[in-house]
Amino acid sequence: MKWKIPLFKIYWENDDIESVTKVIQRGTYWAIGPEIEQLETEIAQYIGTKYALSFNSGTSALHADLLAHNINDGEVIVPSFTFIATANAVVLAGAKPVFAEIEGESYGLDPENVKEKITKKTKAIIPVHYGGGPCKEIEAIREIAEDYKLILVEDAAESLGSKINGKMIGTFGHSSMFSFCQNKIITCGEGGVIATDQEDVYQKLKLIRSHGRVETQGDYFSTTEEMDYVQVGYNYRMTTISAALVSSQLKKIDKIIDMRRKKALYLNEKLSKIKGLKTPVELKNSYNVYQLYTIQFDDESDKDKIHNHLTNLGIMTKVYFEPVHLKTFYCKNFGYHKGNLPKTEELSKKVLTLPLYPTLSNEEMNYIIDSIENCIG
Ligand SMILES: Cc1ncc(COP(=O)(O)O)c(C=O)c1O
């Protein structure tokens, strides 16, 4: 179906085309080109970490990062209210995802429930910063990780540029992952990055990302010297074309965030007048970049009504997220079932994500608002 108003549209300008064209026209180094390190320096600077390493997706980045922290068995605490990749990366690394509950404002992990899920086998916690907003209790979760000597990896796939108490998301944990998939704040279609202050993790990530290869002689494509491979690894590298594109997108991230925020604040103002639904909570001392615009209904049946009504009008809406622990793979392989996480299961039935993108027009927003009002107002 062709949506009249899709859930997202990519924001791009002509300089994005120019930066990609430059790499293509060079006729070489479409892999392992200088734009990759350049992007990594820029991203590290933007987030405020010592190191950043690019990957061909957020999922491969998260998988590699867990391995770099030596997490290949034991348990890792994750929310179930997330994209499946958060839990899949844990399974791919060889550990068991243990799902914890979330709170209903930022949809971030609930620290009390996280504590209850800690066992002798727990190795790490992966809080998710949902939809462009910070996980409200990230400080408390960081303290728990410190107290129990657990690795803290932030899944910040959706929240590049978001802050809490003036501190950038992605600087709370031992490392953090951001995604550049096409519906994210800035994008190259598919891509991801790990940000960290730890040199040892950074060095391990380099090996895991590229076949376990030691590249002291320069890069693989530029040298005839023999190279050593000291462990097994993947090819999780981002292409140079993608790196050039993310780099170009990063130049306008402030503008993109500003555009998204203006739309979100307009929707907040108008939709908050409608009874039976809550607009996204902008927490005190936090800065939300609104990668998703998710509303919460008091009543599940209203959510279904609105979803169907808007779908019929060609306005795309979607549930972000359905509980991961109830997906077939997790039920079959780990024995999870309905009732394991009552709060997550309940919230998941009441949320609906509406279209939001930098070029969403006032006319389109008013159409969405009026359509909701007409249906349940
Ligand atoms: C919370 C979360 N974690 C992980 C991912 C995986 O990132 P990617 O799609 O870049 O592999 C995503 C992106 O879709 C996400 O939203």
The ligand as a Gaussian input file, in Angstrom:
#p B3LYP/6-31G(d) Opt

LIG

0 1
 C       16.256000      -0.272000      19.956000
 C       16.968000      -0.809000      18.760000
 N       17.971000      -1.670000      18.928000
 C       18.667000      -2.160000      17.886000
 C       18.361000      -1.803000      16.595000
 C       19.116000      -2.446000      15.464000
 O       19.740000      -1.555000      14.630000
 P       19.907000      -1.890000      13.064000
 O       18.558000      -1.875000      12.448000
 O       20.784000      -0.777000      12.584000
 O       20.566000      -3.204000      12.966000
 C       17.335000      -0.887000      16.361000
 C       17.020000      -0.404000      15.017000
 O       16.159000      -0.728000      14.309000
 C       16.589000      -0.398000      17.461000
 O       15.544000       0.409000      17.277000

